[in-house]
Amino acid sequence: MNIQHKELANGRWFRFSLSEQMANIGSEIGRAINWRVKDVNDSKMALERGLELLDLTIDDPKNIKRLKELLRVREMIVDYFYFDNIYGSTDEKWNNYFYSFNYAAMLNKNV
């Protein structure tokens, strides 16, 4: 897999808070959801970017206490988009999950 976010992969990503990281991941997952019916290739590319950002978040040392949740989120996203959706995920549930991080990131910026 080609690295899409080279600048972020070189350490810049680790300067973001967990809320900012998750909000950015959510943007890519949201794009993957929105493009799924319009353009399968664009949807796949957005999903790969989202997974790449999630992998960077998993590798971020400050998130070690959240590792179990982050790994489960990755498992569930892959299950939803590529496999049998055994967790019963929906577009709405993913949007709601990531929206909370977007909201938290905005609140933290305004402090």
TIKE-465035 format. One record per atom (N, C-alpha, C, O, CB): x, y, z; residue in one letter. Coordinates in steps of 0.05 Angstrom, whole numbers, padded with zeros to 5 digits. Glycine has a CB too. Example, Ala and Ser with C-alpha at 12.3 -4.5 7.8 and 13.67 -1.06 7.14 Angstrom:
+--------+--------+--------+------+
|      x |      y |      z | code |
+--------+--------+--------+------+
|  00264 | -00114 |  00156 |    A |
|  00246 | -00090 |  00156 |    A |
|  00264 | -00066 |  00156 |    A |
|  00285 | -00066 |  00169 |    A |
|  00226 | -00089 |  00181 |    A |
|  00257 | -00045 |  00142 |    S |
|  00273 | -00021 |  00143 |    S |
|  00258 |  00001 |  00157 |    S |
|  00268 |  00023 |  00161 |    S |
|  00282 | -00012 |  00114 |    S |
+--------+--------+--------+------+
//
This chain:
+--------+--------+--------+------+
|      x |      y |      z | code |
+--------+--------+--------+------+
|  00017 | -00023 |  00000 |    M |
|  00000 |  00000 |  00000 |    M |
|  00018 |  00025 |  00000 |    M |
|  00037 |  00026 |  00015 |    M |
| -00019 |  00000 |  00024 |    M |
|  00012 |  00044 | -00017 |    N |
|  00026 |  00069 | -00018 |    N |
|  00018 |  00087 |  00005 |    N |
| -00006 |  00088 |  00013 |    N |
|  00021 |  00083 | -00045 |    N |
|  00037 |  00101 |  00017 |    I |
|  00031 |  00120 |  00038 |    I |
|  00019 |  00145 |  00026 |    I |
|  00031 |  00158 |  00009 |    I |
|  00056 |  00127 |  00055 |    I |
| -00006 |  00151 |  00034 |    Q |
| -00020 |  00174 |  00023 |    Q |
| -00012 |  00200 |  00038 |    Q |
| -00011 |  00222 |  00026 |    Q |
| -00050 |  00170 |  00024 |    Q |
| -00008 |  00197 |  00063 |    H |
| -00003 |  00220 |  00081 |    H |
|  00026 |  00221 |  00090 |    H |
|  00032 |  00216 |  00113 |    H |
| -00022 |  00220 |  00105 |    H |
|  00044 |  00226 |  00071 |    K |
|  00073 |  00224 |  00077 |    K |
|  00082 |  00244 |  00099 |    K |
|  00097 |  00236 |  00116 |    K |
|  00089 |  00229 |  00052 |    K |
|  00072 |  00268 |  00097 |    E |
|  00079 |  00288 |  00117 |    E |
|  00069 |  00280 |  00145 |    E |
|  00084 |  00284 |  00165 |    E |
|  00068 |  00316 |  00110 |    E |
|  00045 |  00270 |  00146 |    L |
|  00034 |  00262 |  00172 |    L |
|  00049 |  00237 |  00183 |    L |
|  00054 |  00235 |  00207 |    L |
|  00004 |  00255 |  00169 |    L |
|  00056 |  00219 |  00164 |    A |
|  00070 |  00195 |  00172 |    A |
|  00098 |  00201 |  00183 |    A |
|  00110 |  00185 |  00197 |    A |
|  00072 |  00175 |  00149 |    A |
|  00109 |  00224 |  00176 |    N |
|  00136 |  00231 |  00185 |    N |
|  00136 |  00244 |  00212 |    N |
|  00156 |  00257 |  00220 |    N |
|  00149 |  00250 |  00165 |    N |
|  00114 |  00242 |  00227 |    G |
|  00114 |  00251 |  00255 |    G |
|  00094 |  00273 |  00261 |    G |
|  00087 |  00277 |  00284 |    G |
|  00140 |  00260 |  00262 |    G |
|  00085 |  00287 |  00241 |    R |
|  00066 |  00309 |  00245 |    R |
|  00040 |  00300 |  00258 |    R |
|  00028 |  00314 |  00274 |    R |
|  00060 |  00324 |  00219 |    R |
|  00032 |  00276 |  00250 |    W |
|  00006 |  00264 |  00261 |    W |
|  00006 |  00262 |  00291 |    W |
| -00014 |  00266 |  00304 |    W |
|  00001 |  00237 |  00248 |    W |
|  00029 |  00256 |  00302 |    F |
|  00032 |  00252 |  00331 |    F |
|  00028 |  00278 |  00347 |    F |
|  00024 |  00278 |  00371 |    F |
|  00058 |  00240 |  00338 |    F |
|  00029 |  00301 |  00334 |    R |
|  00025 |  00327 |  00347 |    R |
| -00005 |  00333 |  00351 |    R |
| -00012 |  00351 |  00366 |    R |
|  00038 |  00350 |  00332 |    R |
| -00022 |  00319 |  00336 |    F |
| -00051 |  00323 |  00339 |    F |
| -00061 |  00308 |  00364 |    F |
| -00050 |  00288 |  00372 |    F |
| -00066 |  00312 |  00314 |    F |
| -00082 |  00320 |  00376 |    S |
| -00095 |  00306 |  00399 |    S |
| -00110 |  00281 |  00388 |    S |
| -00115 |  00279 |  00364 |    S |
| -00115 |  00325 |  00414 |    S |
| -00117 |  00263 |  00406 |    L |
| -00132 |  00240 |  00398 |    L |
| -00158 |  00248 |  00385 |    L |
| -00167 |  00236 |  00365 |    L |
| -00138 |  00221 |  00422 |    L |
| -00172 |  00269 |  00395 |    S |
| -00197 |  00278 |  00383 |    S |
| -00192 |  00288 |  00355 |    S |
| -00208 |  00282 |  00337 |    S |
| -00209 |  00301 |  00400 |    S |
| -00171 |  00303 |  00350 |    E |
| -00165 |  00312 |  00323 |    E |
| -00158 |  00289 |  00305 |    E |
| -00167 |  00289 |  00282 |    E |
| -00142 |  00332 |  00324 |    E |
| -00143 |  00270 |  00315 |    Q |
| -00137 |  00246 |  00298 |    Q |
| -00162 |  00232 |  00290 |    Q |
| -00166 |  00225 |  00267 |    Q |
| -00118 |  00228 |  00314 |    Q |
| -00179 |  00226 |  00310 |    M |
| -00203 |  00211 |  00304 |    M |
| -00223 |  00227 |  00286 |    M |
| -00236 |  00215 |  00270 |    M |
| -00217 |  00204 |  00330 |    M |
| -00224 |  00253 |  00289 |    A |
| -00241 |  00270 |  00272 |    A |
| -00231 |  00268 |  00243 |    A |
| -00247 |  00267 |  00225 |    A |
| -00241 |  00299 |  00282 |    A |
| -00205 |  00269 |  00239 |    N |
| -00194 |  00266 |  00212 |    N |
| -00199 |  00239 |  00200 |    N |
| -00206 |  00236 |  00176 |    N |
| -00165 |  00272 |  00212 |    N |
| -00197 |  00218 |  00216 |    I |
| -00203 |  00191 |  00207 |    I |
| -00233 |  00190 |  00199 |    I |
| -00240 |  00179 |  00179 |    I |
| -00197 |  00170 |  00230 |    I |
| -00249 |  00202 |  00216 |    G |
| -00278 |  00202 |  00211 |    G |
| -00285 |  00216 |  00185 |    G |
| -00304 |  00208 |  00171 |    G |
| -00293 |  00216 |  00233 |    G |
| -00270 |  00237 |  00178 |    S |
| -00274 |  00251 |  00152 |    S |
| -00270 |  00232 |  00129 |    S |
| -00285 |  00231 |  00110 |    S |
| -00256 |  00276 |  00150 |    S |
| -00248 |  00216 |  00131 |    E |
| -00243 |  00197 |  00109 |    E |
| -00263 |  00175 |  00108 |    E |
| -00272 |  00167 |  00087 |    E |
| -00215 |  00186 |  00112 |    E |
| -00271 |  00165 |  00131 |    I |
| -00291 |  00144 |  00132 |    I |
| -00318 |  00154 |  00122 |    I |
| -00332 |  00140 |  00107 |    I |
| -00295 |  00132 |  00161 |    I |
| -00324 |  00179 |  00128 |    G |
| -00349 |  00192 |  00118 |    G |
| -00348 |  00194 |  00088 |    G |
| -00368 |  00190 |  00074 |    G |
| -00352 |  00219 |  00130 |    G |
| -00324 |  00201 |  00077 |    R |
| -00321 |  00202 |  00048 |    R |
| -00325 |  00175 |  00035 |    R |
| -00338 |  00172 |  00015 |    R |
| -00294 |  00214 |  00040 |    R |
| -00314 |  00155 |  00049 |    A |
| -00317 |  00127 |  00038 |    A |
| -00346 |  00119 |  00038 |    A |
| -00355 |  00106 |  00019 |    A |
| -00301 |  00107 |  00056 |    A |
| -00361 |  00126 |  00058 |    I |
| -00390 |  00120 |  00059 |    I |
| -00404 |  00135 |  00037 |    I |
| -00420 |  00124 |  00023 |    I |
| -00401 |  00128 |  00087 |    I |
| -00399 |  00161 |  00035 |    N |
| -00413 |  00178 |  00015 |    N |
| -00407 |  00170 | -00014 |    N |
| -00425 |  00171 | -00031 |    N |
| -00406 |  00207 |  00019 |    N |
| -00383 |  00161 | -00019 |    W |
| -00375 |  00155 | -00046 |    W |
| -00382 |  00126 | -00054 |    W |
| -00380 |  00118 | -00077 |    W |
| -00346 |  00159 | -00050 |    W |
| -00390 |  00110 | -00035 |    R |
| -00394 |  00081 | -00040 |    R |
| -00415 |  00077 | -00063 |    R |
| -00411 |  00059 | -00079 |    R |
| -00404 |  00067 | -00015 |    R |
| -00436 |  00093 | -00063 |    V |
| -00456 |  00089 | -00084 |    V |
| -00450 |  00106 | -00109 |    V |
| -00461 |  00100 | -00130 |    V |
| -00484 |  00097 | -00073 |    V |
| -00433 |  00126 | -00107 |    K |
| -00427 |  00143 | -00130 |    K |
| -00403 |  00134 | -00146 |    K |
| -00404 |  00133 | -00170 |    K |
| -00422 |  00172 | -00120 |    K |
| -00382 |  00126 | -00132 |    D |
| -00357 |  00119 | -00145 |    D |
| -00342 |  00100 | -00127 |    D |
| -00329 |  00108 | -00107 |    D |
| -00339 |  00144 | -00152 |    D |
| -00342 |  00074 | -00133 |    V |
| -00330 |  00054 | -00116 |    V |
| -00300 |  00058 | -00113 |    V |
| -00290 |  00054 | -00091 |    V |
| -00335 |  00026 | -00128 |    V |
| -00286 |  00067 | -00134 |    N |
| -00258 |  00072 | -00132 |    N |
| -00252 |  00094 | -00112 |    N |
| -00234 |  00092 | -00096 |    N |
| -00246 |  00078 | -00159 |    N |
| -00266 |  00116 | -00114 |    D |
| -00262 |  00139 | -00096 |    D |
| -00268 |  00130 | -00067 |    D |
| -00254 |  00138 | -00048 |    D |
| -00279 |  00163 | -00104 |    D |
| -00289 |  00114 | -00064 |    S |
| -00296 |  00104 | -00037 |    S |
| -00273 |  00087 | -00026 |    S |
| -00265 |  00090 | -00003 |    S |
| -00321 |  00087 | -00039 |    S |
| -00262 |  00069 | -00043 |    K |
| -00240 |  00052 | -00034 |    K |
| -00215 |  00069 | -00026 |    K |
| -00202 |  00063 | -00007 |    K |
| -00232 |  00032 | -00056 |    K |
| -00210 |  00089 | -00042 |    M |
| -00187 |  00106 | -00036 |    M |
| -00190 |  00121 | -00010 |    M |
| -00171 |  00123 |  00006 |    M |
| -00182 |  00126 | -00059 |    M |
| -00214 |  00131 | -00005 |    A |
| -00220 |  00145 |  00021 |    A |
| -00218 |  00126 |  00044 |    A |
| -00207 |  00133 |  00065 |    A |
| -00248 |  00158 |  00020 |    A |
| -00228 |  00101 |  00041 |    L |
| -00225 |  00081 |  00062 |    L |
| -00196 |  00075 |  00068 |    L |
| -00189 |  00073 |  00091 |    L |
| -00240 |  00056 |  00054 |    L |
| -00180 |  00072 |  00047 |    E |
| -00151 |  00066 |  00051 |    E |
| -00138 |  00089 |  00065 |    E |
| -00121 |  00085 |  00083 |    E |
| -00138 |  00061 |  00024 |    E |
| -00145 |  00114 |  00058 |    R |
| -00133 |  00137 |  00073 |    R |
| -00142 |  00137 |  00102 |    R |
| -00126 |  00142 |  00120 |    R |
| -00142 |  00163 |  00059 |    R |
| -00167 |  00131 |  00107 |    G |
| -00177 |  00129 |  00134 |    G |
| -00163 |  00108 |  00151 |    G |
| -00156 |  00112 |  00174 |    G |
| -00207 |  00124 |  00135 |    G |
| -00159 |  00085 |  00139 |    L |
| -00144 |  00063 |  00153 |    L |
| -00115 |  00070 |  00157 |    L |
| -00104 |  00063 |  00178 |    L |
| -00146 |  00037 |  00136 |    L |
| -00103 |  00084 |  00138 |    E |
| -00076 |  00093 |  00142 |    E |
| -00074 |  00112 |  00166 |    E |
| -00056 |  00110 |  00182 |    E |
| -00065 |  00107 |  00116 |    E |
| -00092 |  00131 |  00168 |    L |
| -00092 |  00150 |  00190 |    L |
| -00098 |  00135 |  00217 |    L |
| -00086 |  00141 |  00237 |    L |
| -00113 |  00172 |  00186 |    L |
| -00116 |  00115 |  00216 |    L |
| -00121 |  00099 |  00239 |    L |
| -00096 |  00084 |  00248 |    L |
| -00091 |  00082 |  00272 |    L |
| -00145 |  00080 |  00234 |    L |
| -00081 |  00073 |  00229 |    D |
| -00057 |  00059 |  00235 |    D |
| -00036 |  00078 |  00248 |    D |
| -00022 |  00070 |  00267 |    D |
| -00045 |  00046 |  00210 |    D |
| -00034 |  00102 |  00238 |    L |
| -00016 |  00122 |  00250 |    L |
| -00025 |  00128 |  00279 |    L |
| -00009 |  00131 |  00297 |    L |
| -00016 |  00148 |  00233 |    L |
| -00051 |  00130 |  00283 |    T |
| -00062 |  00135 |  00310 |    T |
| -00056 |  00112 |  00329 |    T |
| -00049 |  00116 |  00352 |    T |
| -00093 |  00139 |  00308 |    T |
| -00058 |  00088 |  00319 |    I |
| -00051 |  00064 |  00334 |    I |
| -00022 |  00064 |  00342 |    I |
| -00014 |  00056 |  00364 |    I |
| -00058 |  00038 |  00318 |    I |
| -00005 |  00074 |  00324 |    D |
|  00024 |  00075 |  00329 |    D |
|  00033 |  00098 |  00347 |    D |
|  00056 |  00099 |  00356 |    D |
|  00039 |  00077 |  00302 |    D |
|  00015 |  00117 |  00352 |    D |
|  00021 |  00140 |  00368 |    D |
|  00025 |  00132 |  00397 |    D |
|  00005 |  00123 |  00409 |    D |
|  00000 |  00162 |  00365 |    D |
|  00048 |  00136 |  00409 |    P |
|  00053 |  00128 |  00437 |    P |
|  00033 |  00140 |  00457 |    P |
|  00028 |  00127 |  00477 |    P |
|  00081 |  00135 |  00445 |    P |
|  00023 |  00164 |  00452 |    K |
|  00005 |  00176 |  00472 |    K |
| -00022 |  00162 |  00473 |    K |
| -00037 |  00166 |  00492 |    K |
|  00001 |  00206 |  00465 |    K |
| -00028 |  00145 |  00453 |    N |
| -00053 |  00132 |  00452 |    N |
| -00052 |  00103 |  00463 |    N |
| -00071 |  00087 |  00459 |    N |
| -00064 |  00131 |  00424 |    N |
| -00031 |  00096 |  00477 |    I |
| -00027 |  00068 |  00486 |    I |
| -00050 |  00059 |  00504 |    I |
| -00057 |  00035 |  00503 |    I |
|  00000 |  00066 |  00501 |    I |
| -00061 |  00076 |  00520 |    K |
| -00083 |  00068 |  00537 |    K |
| -00109 |  00064 |  00522 |    K |
| -00128 |  00053 |  00532 |    K |
| -00087 |  00089 |  00559 |    K |
| -00110 |  00074 |  00497 |    R |
| -00134 |  00071 |  00480 |    R |
| -00130 |  00049 |  00459 |    R |
| -00146 |  00046 |  00441 |    R |
| -00140 |  00097 |  00467 |    R |
| -00108 |  00035 |  00461 |    L |
| -00101 |  00016 |  00440 |    L |
| -00123 | -00005 |  00435 |    L |
| -00128 | -00011 |  00412 |    L |
| -00075 |  00001 |  00447 |    L |
| -00135 | -00016 |  00456 |    K |
| -00155 | -00036 |  00452 |    K |
| -00179 | -00025 |  00436 |    K |
| -00189 | -00038 |  00418 |    K |
| -00165 | -00046 |  00480 |    K |
| -00188 | -00001 |  00443 |    E |
| -00210 |  00011 |  00429 |    E |
| -00203 |  00017 |  00400 |    E |
| -00218 |  00012 |  00381 |    E |
| -00219 |  00037 |  00442 |    E |
| -00179 |  00028 |  00395 |    L |
| -00170 |  00035 |  00368 |    L |
| -00168 |  00010 |  00350 |    L |
| -00176 |  00010 |  00327 |    L |
| -00143 |  00049 |  00369 |    L |
| -00158 | -00012 |  00362 |    L |
| -00156 | -00036 |  00346 |    L |
| -00183 | -00048 |  00340 |    L |
| -00188 | -00059 |  00319 |    L |
| -00139 | -00057 |  00361 |    L |
| -00202 | -00045 |  00359 |    R |
| -00229 | -00055 |  00355 |    R |
| -00243 | -00038 |  00333 |    R |
| -00257 | -00049 |  00316 |    R |
| -00245 | -00054 |  00381 |    R |
| -00239 | -00012 |  00334 |    V |
| -00250 |  00006 |  00313 |    V |
| -00240 | -00002 |  00286 |    V |
| -00255 | -00004 |  00266 |    V |
| -00243 |  00036 |  00318 |    V |
| -00214 | -00008 |  00284 |    R |
| -00202 | -00016 |  00258 |    R |
| -00215 | -00043 |  00249 |    R |
| -00223 | -00046 |  00226 |    R |
| -00171 | -00020 |  00260 |    R |
| -00217 | -00061 |  00267 |    E |
| -00229 | -00087 |  00261 |    E |
| -00258 | -00083 |  00251 |    E |
| -00266 | -00096 |  00231 |    E |
| -00230 | -00105 |  00286 |    E |
| -00273 | -00066 |  00264 |    M |
| -00301 | -00062 |  00256 |    M |
| -00304 | -00047 |  00229 |    M |
| -00322 | -00053 |  00214 |    M |
| -00316 | -00046 |  00278 |    M |
| -00286 | -00028 |  00224 |    I |
| -00287 | -00014 |  00198 |    I |
| -00281 | -00034 |  00176 |    I |
| -00295 | -00034 |  00155 |    I |
| -00267 |  00009 |  00198 |    I |
| -00260 | -00050 |  00179 |    V |
| -00253 | -00069 |  00158 |    V |
| -00276 | -00089 |  00155 |    V |
| -00283 | -00096 |  00132 |    V |
| -00227 | -00084 |  00166 |    V |
| -00288 | -00098 |  00177 |    D |
| -00311 | -00117 |  00175 |    D |
| -00334 | -00104 |  00160 |    D |
| -00347 | -00117 |  00143 |    D |
| -00320 | -00125 |  00203 |    D |
| -00339 | -00078 |  00165 |    Y |
| -00362 | -00065 |  00153 |    Y |
| -00358 | -00061 |  00123 |    Y |
| -00377 | -00066 |  00107 |    Y |
| -00366 | -00037 |  00166 |    Y |
| -00335 | -00053 |  00115 |    F |
| -00330 | -00047 |  00087 |    F |
| -00322 | -00072 |  00070 |    F |
| -00328 | -00073 |  00046 |    F |
| -00309 | -00026 |  00084 |    F |
| -00308 | -00091 |  00082 |    Y |
| -00296 | -00113 |  00066 |    Y |
| -00308 | -00140 |  00072 |    Y |
| -00307 | -00158 |  00055 |    Y |
| -00267 | -00114 |  00071 |    Y |
| -00321 | -00144 |  00095 |    F |
| -00329 | -00171 |  00102 |    F |
| -00359 | -00172 |  00108 |    F |
| -00375 | -00159 |  00093 |    F |
| -00314 | -00180 |  00127 |    F |
| -00368 | -00187 |  00127 |    D |
| -00396 | -00194 |  00131 |    D |
| -00411 | -00175 |  00150 |    D |
| -00435 | -00180 |  00156 |    D |
| -00398 | -00221 |  00141 |    D |
| -00398 | -00155 |  00161 |    N |
| -00411 | -00136 |  00179 |    N |
| -00423 | -00151 |  00203 |    N |
| -00447 | -00147 |  00209 |    N |
| -00432 | -00119 |  00165 |    N |
| -00407 | -00167 |  00216 |    I |
| -00417 | -00183 |  00238 |    I |
| -00424 | -00166 |  00262 |    I |
| -00438 | -00175 |  00280 |    I |
| -00396 | -00204 |  00246 |    I |
| -00413 | -00141 |  00263 |    Y |
| -00419 | -00124 |  00286 |    Y |
| -00444 | -00107 |  00281 |    Y |
| -00453 | -00092 |  00299 |    Y |
| -00395 | -00105 |  00290 |    Y |
| -00457 | -00109 |  00258 |    G |
| -00481 | -00095 |  00252 |    G |
| -00478 | -00065 |  00249 |    G |
| -00496 | -00049 |  00256 |    G |
| -00501 | -00100 |  00274 |    G |
| -00455 | -00056 |  00239 |    S |
| -00450 | -00028 |  00235 |    S |
| -00468 | -00017 |  00213 |    S |
| -00477 | -00032 |  00195 |    S |
| -00420 | -00023 |  00228 |    S |
| -00473 |  00009 |  00214 |    T |
| -00488 |  00023 |  00194 |    T |
| -00474 |  00049 |  00187 |    T |
| -00457 |  00058 |  00203 |    T |
| -00517 |  00028 |  00202 |    T |
| -00481 |  00061 |  00165 |    D |
| -00469 |  00087 |  00158 |    D |
| -00475 |  00107 |  00181 |    D |
| -00458 |  00122 |  00189 |    D |
| -00481 |  00098 |  00131 |    D |
| -00499 |  00107 |  00190 |    E |
| -00508 |  00126 |  00211 |    E |
| -00491 |  00122 |  00237 |    E |
| -00483 |  00141 |  00250 |    E |
| -00538 |  00122 |  00217 |    E |
| -00487 |  00097 |  00245 |    K |
| -00472 |  00091 |  00269 |    K |
| -00443 |  00101 |  00266 |    K |
| -00432 |  00112 |  00285 |    K |
| -00472 |  00061 |  00275 |    K |
| -00431 |  00097 |  00243 |    W |
| -00403 |  00107 |  00239 |    W |
| -00402 |  00137 |  00239 |    W |
| -00385 |  00149 |  00251 |    W |
| -00392 |  00096 |  00212 |    W |
| -00421 |  00150 |  00226 |    N |
| -00422 |  00179 |  00226 |    N |
| -00426 |  00190 |  00254 |    N |
| -00412 |  00209 |  00261 |    N |
| -00445 |  00189 |  00207 |    N |
| -00443 |  00178 |  00269 |    N |
| -00447 |  00187 |  00297 |    N |
| -00423 |  00183 |  00314 |    N |
| -00415 |  00200 |  00330 |    N |
| -00471 |  00172 |  00309 |    N |
| -00410 |  00160 |  00311 |    Y |
| -00386 |  00154 |  00327 |    Y |
| -00364 |  00175 |  00322 |    Y |
| -00353 |  00186 |  00341 |    Y |
| -00375 |  00126 |  00320 |    Y |
| -00359 |  00181 |  00297 |    F |
| -00337 |  00200 |  00290 |    F |
| -00346 |  00228 |  00295 |    F |
| -00328 |  00245 |  00300 |    F |
| -00329 |  00196 |  00262 |    F |
| -00371 |  00234 |  00293 |    Y |
| -00381 |  00262 |  00298 |    Y |
| -00373 |  00271 |  00326 |    Y |
| -00366 |  00294 |  00329 |    Y |
| -00411 |  00263 |  00294 |    Y |
| -00374 |  00254 |  00345 |    S |
| -00368 |  00262 |  00373 |    S |
| -00339 |  00271 |  00375 |    S |
| -00333 |  00289 |  00391 |    S |
| -00373 |  00238 |  00392 |    S |
| -00321 |  00258 |  00360 |    F |
| -00293 |  00267 |  00360 |    F |
| -00289 |  00294 |  00347 |    F |
| -00273 |  00310 |  00355 |    F |
| -00275 |  00245 |  00347 |    F |
| -00304 |  00298 |  00325 |    N |
| -00304 |  00323 |  00312 |    N |
| -00313 |  00346 |  00331 |    N |
| -00300 |  00367 |  00332 |    N |
| -00321 |  00323 |  00286 |    N |
| -00334 |  00341 |  00345 |    Y |
| -00344 |  00360 |  00364 |    Y |
| -00324 |  00365 |  00386 |    Y |
| -00320 |  00388 |  00394 |    Y |
| -00371 |  00350 |  00376 |    Y |
| -00312 |  00344 |  00397 |    A |
| -00292 |  00347 |  00418 |    A |
| -00268 |  00363 |  00409 |    A |
| -00257 |  00379 |  00423 |    A |
| -00284 |  00320 |  00429 |    A |
| -00259 |  00357 |  00384 |    A |
| -00236 |  00371 |  00373 |    A |
| -00242 |  00401 |  00370 |    A |
| -00225 |  00418 |  00376 |    A |
| -00228 |  00360 |  00346 |    A |
| -00266 |  00408 |  00362 |    M |
| -00274 |  00436 |  00359 |    M |
| -00275 |  00449 |  00386 |    M |
| -00267 |  00472 |  00389 |    M |
| -00302 |  00438 |  00345 |    M |
| -00286 |  00436 |  00406 |    L |
| -00287 |  00447 |  00433 |    L |
| -00259 |  00453 |  00444 |    L |
| -00254 |  00473 |  00456 |    L |
| -00302 |  00428 |  00453 |    L |
| -00240 |  00434 |  00439 |    N |
| -00213 |  00437 |  00449 |    N |
| -00198 |  00460 |  00435 |    N |
| -00181 |  00473 |  00447 |    N |
| -00198 |  00411 |  00445 |    N |
| -00205 |  00465 |  00410 |    K |
| -00193 |  00488 |  00395 |    K |
| -00203 |  00514 |  00406 |    K |
| -00188 |  00534 |  00404 |    K |
| -00199 |  00485 |  00365 |    K |
| -00227 |  00515 |  00417 |    N |
| -00239 |  00540 |  00426 |    N |
| -00232 |  00546 |  00455 |    N |
| -00240 |  00567 |  00466 |    N |
| -00269 |  00539 |  00423 |    N |
| -00217 |  00528 |  00468 |    V |
| -00210 |  00532 |  00496 |    V |
| -00188 |  00552 |  00499 |    V |
| -00179 |  00559 |  00521 |    V |
| -00202 |  00506 |  00510 |    V |
+--------+--------+--------+------+
//
